């Protein structure tokens, strides 16, 4: 089965400067979308067993991303994995996430209606793990190559890049986004060894 791991970076252009901004999906412009597509064996064993040619990574920057490009890249994918990406309410807290609602607002695609979807946030909650992706990674003993960066840093760095067009700034955001995407798989594999404690 082809599994896609998806994460977006955004530039918020709305009126809020508190937590409401995370629900103001229409005012988040997607700056970078990272997508790792793995051909995972049917028994769910690790992707390391798959051939390197079946592990592909894509990044779309700003205007390079369109509805058509995204759907074309996702062609043949059986499942998408995100961290707090869901646009449909989960069955733990009945809340929605971020990535898919922003994609829906920008491109008119509700990805978790079009594809099978696993959001790692409710999976973490079922195992007593709370917090953002970086916090959960730390709790699971996962280490980043680029520590100390977050979505706010990515937004601010994107704005500096747009002002200066300094390639180094864009390269830093691309590396950050890539690590976010690759950590999704690492978290997913770690969660398999932790039995759910609540639903």
Kinemage of the C-alpha trace (Angstrom):
@kinemage 1
@onewidth
@group {chain A} dominant
@subgroup {mainchain}
@vectorlist {calphas} color= white
{ca unk a 1} P 0.000 0.000 0.000
{ca unk a 2} L 1.166 3.505 -0.794
{ca unk a 3} L 1.091 5.682 2.327
{ca unk a 4} L 1.593 9.445 2.215
{ca unk a 5} L 2.938 11.483 5.142
{ca unk a 6} L 1.862 15.106 4.788
{ca unk a 7} L 2.692 18.362 6.562
{ca unk a 8} L 2.201 22.006 5.654
{ca unk a 9} L 3.770 25.321 6.632
{ca unk a 10} L 1.640 28.438 6.407
{ca unk a 11} L 1.728 32.221 6.465
{ca unk a 12} L -1.102 33.554 8.592
{ca unk a 13} L -2.651 36.757 7.213
{ca unk a 14} L -5.754 36.989 9.417
{ca unk a 15} L -6.696 39.276 12.326
{ca unk a 16} L -6.023 37.008 15.323
{ca unk a 17} L -2.880 36.769 17.455
{ca unk a 18} L -4.137 34.152 19.904
{ca unk a 19} L -5.216 30.521 19.615
{ca unk a 20} L -8.142 31.489 17.395
{ca unk a 21} L -5.729 31.832 14.504
{ca unk a 22} L -5.381 28.021 14.352
{ca unk a 23} L -9.117 27.769 13.594
{ca unk a 24} L -9.072 30.629 11.083
{ca unk a 25} L -8.250 28.221 8.256
{ca unk a 26} L -9.134 30.499 5.348
{ca unk a 27} L -6.496 33.048 6.376
{ca unk a 28} L -3.563 30.618 6.334
{ca unk a 29} L -1.736 30.665 3.015
{ca unk a 30} L 0.158 27.435 2.389
{ca unk a 31} L 3.827 28.286 1.919
{ca unk a 32} L 5.272 24.754 1.806
{ca unk a 33} L 3.656 21.352 1.534
{ca unk a 34} L 5.854 18.343 2.196
{ca unk a 35} L 4.790 14.871 1.147
{ca unk a 36} L 6.590 11.579 1.645
{ca unk a 37} L 5.112 8.610 -0.213
{ca unk a 38} L 6.143 5.121 0.877
{ca unk a 39} L 5.223 1.804 -0.640
{ca unk a 40} L 4.719 -0.164 2.592
{ca unk a 41} L 4.448 -3.973 2.518
{ca unk a 42} L 0.892 -5.263 3.132
{ca unk a 43} L 1.755 -6.677 6.555
{ca unk a 44} L 2.661 -3.178 7.745
{ca unk a 45} L 6.331 -3.907 8.363
{ca unk a 46} L 8.677 -0.977 8.352
{ca unk a 47} L 9.294 0.957 5.186
{ca unk a 48} L 12.988 0.198 5.582
{ca unk a 49} L 12.101 -3.162 4.047
{ca unk a 50} L 10.815 -1.396 0.944
{ca unk a 51} L 13.151 -0.535 -1.881
{ca unk a 52} L 14.648 2.936 -1.901
{ca unk a 53} L 12.950 3.656 -5.222
{ca unk a 54} L 9.603 3.309 -3.435
{ca unk a 55} L 10.376 6.059 -0.894
{ca unk a 56} L 9.741 9.406 -2.552
{ca unk a 57} L 9.682 12.907 -1.098
{ca unk a 58} L 8.035 15.953 -2.640
{ca unk a 59} L 7.953 19.596 -1.585
{ca unk a 60} L 5.825 22.283 -3.137
{ca unk a 61} L 6.620 25.927 -2.450
{ca unk a 62} L 4.095 28.765 -2.628
{ca unk a 63} L 2.548 29.090 -6.057
{ca unk a 64} L 4.031 25.732 -7.172
{ca unk a 65} L 1.185 24.024 -5.322
{ca unk a 66} L -2.258 23.685 -6.846
{ca unk a 67} L -5.260 21.441 -6.390
{ca unk a 68} L -4.357 19.554 -9.566
{ca unk a 69} L -0.700 19.100 -8.586
{ca unk a 70} L -1.616 17.815 -5.146
{ca unk a 71} L -4.178 15.318 -6.421
{ca unk a 72} L -1.804 14.140 -9.154
{ca unk a 73} L 0.989 13.580 -6.619
{ca unk a 74} L -1.402 11.680 -4.345
{ca unk a 75} L -2.512 9.417 -7.193
{ca unk a 76} L -2.413 5.778 -6.118
{ca unk a 77} L -2.047 6.623 -2.419
{ca unk a 78} L -4.153 4.421 -0.157
{ca unk a 79} L -3.735 6.320 3.110
{ca unk a 80} L -2.538 9.718 4.329
{ca unk a 81} L -0.918 10.189 7.754
{ca unk a 82} L -0.765 13.574 9.496
{ca unk a 83} L -0.207 15.065 12.915
{ca unk a 84} L -3.232 17.230 13.734
{ca unk a 85} L -4.279 17.286 10.103
{ca unk a 86} L -7.879 16.054 10.246
{ca unk a 87} L -10.800 18.086 8.938
{ca unk a 88} L -13.358 15.585 10.248
{ca unk a 89} L -13.889 15.512 14.043
{ca unk a 90} L -11.932 12.746 15.777
{ca unk a 91} L -13.645 10.152 17.960
{ca unk a 92} L -11.782 11.105 21.151
{ca unk a 93} L -12.392 14.832 21.645
{ca unk a 94} L -14.584 15.532 18.599
{ca unk a 95} L -12.174 18.207 17.388
{ca unk a 96} L -10.662 18.980 14.013
{ca unk a 97} L -7.027 19.634 13.202
{ca unk a 98} L -5.195 22.066 10.973
{ca unk a 99} L -3.583 20.836 7.741
{ca unk a 100} L -6.624 19.402 5.956
{ca unk a 101} L -8.954 22.305 6.863
{ca unk a 102} L -6.380 24.757 5.479
{ca unk a 103} L -5.999 22.667 2.307
{ca unk a 104} L -9.809 22.533 2.012
{ca unk a 105} L -10.077 26.318 2.408
{ca unk a 106} L -7.354 26.957 -0.175
{ca unk a 107} L -8.075 24.242 -2.764
{ca unk a 108} L -11.580 22.966 -2.059
{ca unk a 109} L -10.431 19.373 -1.339
{ca unk a 110} L -11.446 17.612 1.863
{ca unk a 111} L -8.637 15.070 1.882
{ca unk a 112} L -10.033 12.877 4.640
{ca unk a 113} L -13.188 12.418 2.555
{ca unk a 114} L -11.128 11.452 -0.486
{ca unk a 115} L -8.525 9.217 1.200
{ca unk a 116} L -8.250 6.866 4.141
{ca unk a 117} L -6.619 8.952 6.873
{ca unk a 118} L -4.799 8.414 10.146
{ca unk a 119} L -4.240 11.444 12.333
{ca unk a 120} L -1.567 10.735 14.907
{ca unk a 121} L -2.970 13.214 17.454
{ca unk a 122} L -5.964 11.094 18.554
{ca unk a 123} L -3.687 8.038 18.391
{ca unk a 124} L -1.362 9.800 20.840
{ca unk a 125} L -4.266 10.807 23.103
{ca unk a 126} L -5.333 7.163 23.300
{ca unk a 127} L -1.863 6.437 24.684
{ca unk a 128} L -1.788 9.309 27.169
{ca unk a 129} L 0.523 11.442 25.004
{ca unk a 130} L -0.420 15.108 24.697
{ca unk a 131} L 1.170 18.147 23.085
{ca unk a 132} L 2.451 19.240 19.720
{ca unk a 133} L 4.536 17.082 17.419
{ca unk a 134} L 7.884 18.177 18.880
{ca unk a 135} L 6.733 17.571 22.455
{ca unk a 136} L 5.440 14.098 21.595
{ca unk a 137} L 8.694 13.297 19.788
{ca unk a 138} L 10.636 14.147 22.952
{ca unk a 139} L 8.337 11.991 25.077
{ca unk a 140} L 8.916 9.114 22.663
{ca unk a 141} L 12.701 9.573 22.781
{ca unk a 142} L 13.000 10.857 19.198
{ca unk a 143} L 15.653 13.466 18.455
{ca unk a 144} L 15.647 16.079 15.734
{ca unk a 145} L 18.565 17.233 13.647
{ca unk a 146} L 17.078 20.762 13.737
{ca unk a 147} L 15.868 21.312 17.331
{ca unk a 148} L 14.366 24.541 18.631
{ca unk a 149} L 12.284 25.414 15.575
{ca unk a 150} L 8.492 25.480 15.328
{ca unk a 151} L 5.644 26.689 13.128
{ca unk a 152} L 5.994 30.300 14.295
{ca unk a 153} L 9.685 30.220 13.368
{ca unk a 154} L 8.755 28.802 9.939
{ca unk a 155} L 6.171 31.571 9.380
{ca unk a 156} L 8.599 34.327 10.405
{ca unk a 157} L 11.406 32.842 8.315
{ca unk a 158} L 9.103 32.572 5.305
{ca unk a 159} L 8.264 36.266 5.605
{ca unk a 160} L 11.959 37.143 5.781
{ca unk a 161} L 12.546 35.001 2.703
{ca unk a 162} L 9.739 36.751 0.801
{ca unk a 163} L 11.280 40.128 1.651
{ca unk a 164} L 14.896 39.250 0.900
{ca unk a 165} L 14.677 36.256 -1.480
{ca unk a 166} L 17.680 34.882 0.388
{ca unk a 167} L 17.952 31.235 -0.666
{ca unk a 168} L 19.470 30.205 2.669
{ca unk a 169} L 16.229 31.134 4.461
{ca unk a 170} L 14.120 29.060 2.086
{ca unk a 171} L 16.527 26.136 2.435
{ca unk a 172} L 16.145 26.267 6.236
{ca unk a 173} L 12.335 26.141 6.035
{ca unk a 174} L 12.474 23.298 3.528
{ca unk a 175} L 14.735 21.301 5.854
{ca unk a 176} L 12.431 22.013 8.781
{ca unk a 177} L 9.372 20.878 6.823
{ca unk a 178} L 11.168 17.758 5.611
{ca unk a 179} L 12.031 16.805 9.180
{ca unk a 180} L 8.390 17.339 10.226
{ca unk a 181} L 7.270 14.978 7.459
{ca unk a 182} L 9.840 12.289 8.243
{ca unk a 183} L 9.063 12.457 11.960
{ca unk a 184} L 5.466 11.467 11.196
{ca unk a 185} L 6.647 8.001 10.196
{ca unk a 186} L 8.950 7.775 13.227
{ca unk a 187} L 6.112 8.689 15.605
{ca unk a 188} L 3.727 6.281 13.892
{ca unk a 189} L 6.162 3.384 14.320
{ca unk a 190} L 6.818 4.255 17.991
{ca unk a 191} L 3.084 4.345 18.739
{ca unk a 192} L 2.698 0.773 17.497
{ca unk a 193} L 4.664 -0.461 20.488
{ca unk a 194} L 2.479 1.451 22.994
{ca unk a 195} L -0.945 -0.105 23.655
{ca unk a 196} L -3.884 2.289 23.791
{ca unk a 197} L -5.052 3.030 27.328
{ca unk a 198} L -8.185 5.016 26.532
{ca unk a 199} L -10.592 5.668 23.696
